[in-house]
Amino acid sequence: MSDQAALATSLRAEAGGGRVAHSPFLEPAEADALLPAVRAPGVDAAAWGGFPGARRRVVTARPDHVPAATPALVAWYVAGAHDPVTLRAALRAAGVAADALGDVVGHTDGSSVVALASVAAPAEVALEGVRRPLEVASVERIAAGSRKRLTAVVPSLRVDVLGARAFGVSRSWFAKGVAAGHVRLNGRPADKGSEAEAGDEVWAEGLGRFRVLDLHGTTRKGRARVELEVERG
């Protein structure tokens, strides 16, 4: 059994037993593939990275009777830190596991890293030979991303059609991203014929993601009514 399959089994079993369970931080393809693998009768799953449009997210599995659940996250702020790669490396050198860290969000005077609240924050990190203090703050202080719901009438449920509508771009432009391998459907590369169903998630590199919340039938002309939740980074 792969690590991903083992994680899905563990989360599903925890939620099936009446408990809320969380994964570590995962890359977009990993989280998107894990969500449908966790969902089962009586078990739902969602992913959250601290703000709408976050790349790295934690997957949470919960029993159906629990209305909502999100992981406990905080923001680690470091003044004078502007390069995400360097900051991550400094945190790793300070003993922080890679899967405890989410996205890095840049500010005018430094950067914040989303982190699991259960992980102890180092008092300081070394950046280019300078010891810089680390401040723990509420993740709500990170002003990044947006989330919205929209209902659209589309000619088909193809990923390129839905993506163009979700992000307000042309279908041909979004289709180029699909062809270049920059779009994933439930964690797997989408192709020009890929179609999405209710519950599916689509990640588009550089744009964000959308989830198909529901399908509301078709119009008299055969066009589909679809409800989407769209996150932009």
QUIBELZI-V461713 format. One line per field, one symbol per residue. ss: DSSP state (@ for helix, = for strand, . for the rest). phi: phi as a letter, one per 20 degrees, with the letter a starting at -180 (. if undefined). burial: I if it has 16 or more other C-alpha atoms within 10 Angstrom, else O. A space follows every 10 residues. Layout:
ss = ???
phi = ???
burial = ???
//
This chain:
ss = ..@@@@@@@@ @@@@@@.... ======.@@@ @@@@@@@@.= ..======.. ......==== ===....... ..=======. ...@@@@@@@ @@@....@@@ ======...= ======.... ...====..= ===.====@@ @....===== ====...=@@ @@@@@@@... @@@@@@@@@. ..===..==. ....=..... ====...=== ========.. ...======= ==.
phi = .fgfffffff ffffffende cceffcfgff ffffgffefb gncdbbcbdo afnffecded dbfgfefabc feccdddcfn ecdgffffff fffeneffee defddecfdr bddfbfffef effbceclnd edfddecfff feebmbcbdb dcdcfbdfgf ffffffdmdf fffffffffe neccdlndge cfdfcdcgnf ccddgndpbb cefaddmcef eneeecdcdd dce
burial = OOOOOOIIOI IIIIIIOOOI IIIIIIIIII IIIIIIIIIO OOIIIIIIII IIIIIIIIII IIIIOOOOII IOIIIIIIOO IIOIOOIIII IOOOOIOOII IIIIIIIOOO IIIIIIIOOO IOOIIIIOOO OIOIOIOOIO OIOOOOOOOO IIIIOIIIII IIIIIIIOOO OOOIIOIIOO OIIIIIIOII IOOOIIOOOI IIIIOOIIII IIIIIOOOOO OOOIIIIIII IIO
//
